[in-house]
């Protein structure tokens, strides 16, 4: 079974740009147009956020986008409906990111089957503990070809990081020193000892740095320590700007890649 995430990293092991956005934001039907426009502008991997009313790890920007998306009518069934034909238009790796509660409400087996059907490559569920995943869900996820991406932080022990690495087939999400998404206090890539420590572990899976990456400087710095970086809150702010959605996306990605 093809793994688009692994294929991507083998083809382009450095300077990867992954972008997160909340499905159904700014408008309900913007999900697919945003995906296609991001690919057109050279983004390598896309994380599609499943809005949730109580997002633990998200800062105010993503929280607000979730609230608006929910008000717009975004749900998991609606998202799958929007993504039904996405693989006719793009082969860019797509990861769904969200929280366990809505997935359980939908039904985990049904969710995984549907995710595979529409062409999803991986899942990020920050509140799904590793032990629970291994015990209850790993066989199901892998059976549907879904890479489970885990987050590690500067506080995560080497033993834990190695355990996480052994149970995933995509990439390791290296949370910078920022506590929630959207922090732009200059600390996003300041914790070089942490990144160096992870790099020296020579993990099976590549790493992407996220939380606090917001401009070309922080993106470039992150790329010096890992295979690439993930941008979320800064992109969502760009989507909220006045003007044409396509133009806003184009200008933002150009500003990161310059």
N, C-alpha and C positions, 0 to 999 in steps of 0.2 A: 504493500500500500504506500503510495507516494506521501511523503511528509513535506509539505511545502516549506515549513519552518526550517527543517534540517537542510533542505535543498538551498534555501536562501543563504544560510550561514556558510555552507560549503562553497557557494558561488561568490559570496561577498563577506569575508570574515571580519572586515573592519568598516568603521564609519557608517554603520547602519542607523537609519532614522526611523523610529517607531512613533506613531502618533496615536494618541487616545482621544476619542470624542464620545459624547453621550448620545446614544441613539434617540432620535426624536427631538433633537435640539439643533438649531433654534426653532425649527418647525417640524411637525410630525413626519412629513415626507422627505426630510433632508438627508436621511440616513444613506441611501444608495448614492445620490449625487455627491455627497461628501467623500465617500469611499473612492469613487471613480476620479474625482478631482484630485484627491491626495495622491493616487497612483500616477496620474498624469503629470504631477509636479515632482515626481521622483522620490516619494516616500517608499520605504522598503517593506514595512510591516504595519498593520493597522489593528488597534485595539478598540473594539466597539463596546462602549459601556452600556450595561443594562441598568437603567435607572432604578434606584431603590430609595425608599423614604428614610432609611437610617444608615447612611454610608459611613462606617467607622473610620476608615483611613483617609477620607476625602476632606480637603479643605473647602472653604466657602464657595469658591468658583464652581467646582464640580458639584457640590451639594445643590447650589442654586440651579445649575443646568439640569440636574436630576429632577428637582421640583417642577421646573418648567416642562420638561419632557413628560413627566407623569400627568401634569395638567393638560398637556397637548393630547394625551391619550395613548402614550407609549406603554406597551406591555410586552411580555415575552412572546405571546402568540402573534402580536402585531409585528414584532421585530422579525420573527421567522417568516412571516408572510412577506415582509419587505425584501428579505434576503433570498427568497425562493429561487430566483433566477440569476443571482449574482455571479455564479460561475460561468454564465454565458458571456459575461462582460469583462471579467478580470480573473487572473490567477494569483493575485497578490495574497500572501498569507494573512488570514483573518483570525483574530483571537477575540473571544467574548470575555469581558471582564465585568464582574459584579459580585453579588453576595449570595450565600447559600440559600437563604430563606425563600426568595422567589423561585429558585431552581427546584427546591423541594416541593413548593406549592404546585408547580407545573408537573412535577414527577420526574425524578432524576433519570430513570431509564428512558422515559419518553423524551426528555430534554436532550440527552446524549444522542439518541437515534435521530431526532430532528436536526440537531447541530451537524451531524454527519451528512444527513440528506441535503442540507443547503450548502455544504462545503466549508464548514468551520474547521480550523486546524488546531485550535487550542483553547484552553480555558484558564482564566485567572480568577480564583475565588479566595480572597485574602482571609476570610474567616473559616475556611475549611482546614482544620488541623491535619498535619501530615499523617499522624497515627490513624485518624479516622479515614483519611483518603486511602491509605494502604489497606486497611482492614475491610472497608465497605465499598469503595468506589473504583479503585485502580483498575481492576479487571474490566469493569464496565467501560471506563473512559478509554482505556487502551484498545478494547475490543471495537470501539467506534472510531479509532484512529485519532483520538483527541489528546494532544499534549497538555499535561497539567503543569502550569507554570507556577512556581512558588516564589515568595518574596523572602529575601534575607536582609538583615540589617547589620549595622556595625557591632551590635551586641550578640549576634548569632555565633555560636561556637563552631569551631572547625568540624567537630564531629557531626553537628547538626547540618552544617552546609554540605558535608560529604553524603549524609543520609538523603538530603533533599536531592542532590545531584544524581543519586543512584535511582531515584524514583520518577525522574522526568525525562521527556524525550524532546524538549524544545530548547528553552533557554532558562537561565536563572535570573530573576528580577532582583537586581542589587539596589535596595532602597538606600538613598543617600542619607546623610545625617539629619535631613529635614524630617519632622515628626508627622506631618500630613502633606498631602499633595498641595502644590501651589506655592510653597515657600520660595521666596526670591530674596532671601537674606544674605546671599553670597556664600552660604555654607554648602550648597548643593554638591560640590565636588571638592570640598576642602579636606575631606577625610581620606587623604591619599594612603595612609597606612593600612586602612581597611581594604581599599581596592587592591593594594599591593599584596596584602595577605591572601586575598581570594585568588588573585592571578597566580601566585606562587603555588597554590594548591593544585593547579593544572587539572581542573574539573573536566569531566566528559562533555558537559554542556557549556556553550558560550554564555557570557553575561551581558545584560543591558542595564545601564544605570538609569534610575527614574527618581522622581520627586525633586522638584526645584530646578529642573532643566528648563530654561525659558528664553534663551537667546543664543546667538552663534558662539559666544565665548564659553558659556556653560556646556553647550553641545560639544564644542571642540575639545574642551578639557575632559569631558566624560569619555570621549572617543580615545583619549590617550590612555585611559585606564581599563577600558572594556571594549567589547565589540561594537558598541554604539550606545545610543541613549533613547529614552522615552520622554516625549513631551505631551502633557495633557492640559493642565490649567491655562498655560499661556496660549495654547491653540484655541481653547474654548473662549477665552477673552477675545481673540481675533475674530471668531465666528460671530460675536455679538456686535462687532463694529458696524457702523452705518455703511450702506453700499451693497454692492453685488457679492453674493456668497462666493462665487468662483474667483473673483478678483481678490477678495479677502484671503482666501486659501492660498492663492498664488503668491501674493505679497508676503504672507507669513512664512511659507516654506522657503522662499528666496532669501528672506532675512536670516533664517537659520543656516542655510547652506552656503551663505556668502563667504 
